[in-house]
Every structure is written in structure tokens, then in C-alpha cells.
């Protein structure tokens, strides 16, 4: 495929609000996970919470979108000049030629959880203040961003579990190549809620400590939240950077409702597809951002898939030990981390890794490494085997 420019990008998670804070955390190999003290949750687990999200106030004309998820989105949009970049894209191409394609898993479901506590004692009705369309509705976050930026192009939300905000890069690339749009806001937003915390706990997938992807003693995931955005276009907008989306691959295991194919079949197909579309061989990849959730089965399956394509040559790490698993926002967050790896010459550490699982034969990155990085691959593999891999690189001067 023809390379697509990531003109601008930003991310906000528990390791930092905006790129400057994220750079510092990644360079220092620091994580942001803490023992869970979210809302009324009573679970022995660790989470990646973004501070002060509930203190964010939406503009008066956007208050009908008020919920934790959209407040997190608004906080993220204000970082690194990203909102201004969206407006520049609209001025350059026209408001109808800029798409909005975002990923999420639970959107603003926390508002529904809170509304159920306030049901009418006699008839069970939810409070009049509850607004499903502006909160719980999966499309809410895309409608919110589109409305806030004054855009009128195509918009949709992908909700395919953990691959959601990686798959939107592929969807936007197809629309750009078809000439349906000239630029696209992509990424993902997912915020903490009781449904995911108690839900993953009921599946016995949450860890009682900060998650430790690929470690022999790993015990499960740490759920986080994030807002991550990138502006895609055929050519860089003014002030844009050198990062390019070079290829994408998508696949479906169709193996099990929640577990991946044990040999990583779909994961391997997605990675191979991304390499083929990018016109690159496996030995041209300098770093792999692993999906790496910290669960025994997911890490083992991904390890087999990576080993089959790359052996143990390529430096690889899961950054979820630092950020937690941000679910529908994970693909977007990790795409931004890959962009920083390219521009900063940084190979992030696999935070939480003490003793690598001896059954996983890939080159796991124990420490942060500073060196030239030309091509990176990012993996996002979701429930039910919905897989997406992205390849990024830098424009050659």
C-alpha cells in the first residue's frame, strides 16, 4: 500500500497526559499502575487510572455528551495541539472530507451503571438526567469528537474488543485510498467502569498485582483507561511529523469466544498480512509492540506466532505492564507508543518482566534501549480472535 502520514498524534493514559509525560515515562521505564480504588469497586487488583478525569468540564454546548468516556476524550484532544490539527485538516480539505473512526469497548457505560442506582423505587425508571445517546451508546465518542471539531465527514466506531482502535487505522487507510476522504481522525477511548473490572474478575483474568506480561509468574491483566488519537492523511499537514502507516493486517481466529488459537494462528496471519501490505520482510522490523496482556494463554499464543515469523531476532515488549490493558483504546495507545519509538529512537521496556517464561522463545526487552528504529510492528488481538497488526515507519528524507 502507499504509505499514509500520521501528521499528528497524542495519547493520555496512566503514564501521562500528552506526549511529553509519556516520553518521560517510557524513557525511564516507569509504569503508572496502582492498587484499585476506583469508584465503589472492591477487588484485589491493580488498575491504570487517569487522574482527575471527572474534574474535566465539557464546553456548555457539548454537555449532552457528558460522561467519563467523553471527558477522557476531551482531555486527550486538548493535548499536543491535536485539536488545532483537526481544525487545520478541516480547513485544508473541507469539513466533509475528514472522517472520524474510533475504537472503544464499553464507551460511557459507567453512566448507565450510575443511573441504575437512581432508578425510581416504584416503577424502575431511570432518572431523567440519564442520556443514553451521549454516553453508553457506542457511537457516542465518535459523535462527540465529530461535533466538537465541527466535522461532517464519515464517522463510525469499531467495537471489536482489544483490537478496536487498531482496526480503525486499517479502515481509515482503505477510505483514504478509495478517495472517499482526505484525512481521518483515528484512535480510541476507553474508560474505567464496573462492568469491565468485575467482568474480567469473574473470568478470573485480573491480576492481584501490577500485570507482568510474558513473565513466568504472570497472573493476569491490569485494566487501564486511555484516550489516543492520530490524524491520518495522504500527505503530511503543516507541522506534521515523519511517521507513516506502512501496512496493516487483519484476521479472525474463529477459535473460541474468549481464548486465542493456542498456536497463535490468527495473530500470525495478521502480522504476515501487515508485512506483506507494507512490502517488508520480517528482518526489516526493528521493534514489535506486543499485545501482551499478562494472561498465560494470550502471551503464550502470541509468543508462538511471533516466534514463527521473527524467531528471536526482533526486540519485543508489551507496554501494558506500564499502562495496563486499556481495552478498546489499546491499539491506538500502542500505535502512539510506536510513533514515539520511531521519532525518539527508543525501544520501550517490558515493564514488570523479571523472569521470562521459558516456553516463550522471543527476544523480550528487559530494559529501555536507545537506538535507531526504522520500522515497528504493533499487535492488537481481541476476544474471539479478532486480530489487527500495524506497521509504522519514518519517511526517508
Secondary structure, DSSP 8 states (H G I E B T S, - for coil): ---EEEEEEEEEETTEESHHHHHHHHHTT----EE---TT---S-EEE--TTGGG----GGGGGG-SHHHHHHHHHHTSTTHHHHHHHHHHHH-GGGEEEEEE-SSTTHHHHHHHHTT--TTT----TT--TTTTTSTTHHHHHHHHHHT--S-EEEE--GGGHHHHHHHHHHHHHHTTS-SEEEEEEEE---HHHHHHHHHTT-B-SSS--TTBTT---B-EE-EEEEEEEESS--TT--SEEEEEEEEEE--S-SSS--TT-HHHHHHHHHHHHHHT--GGG--EEE----S-HHHHHHHHHHHHHHHTT-SEEE-THHHH-B-GGGHHHHHHHHHHHHHHHTEE---TT-SSB-TT--SEE--S-EE----EEEEEEEEGGGEEEEEEEEE---
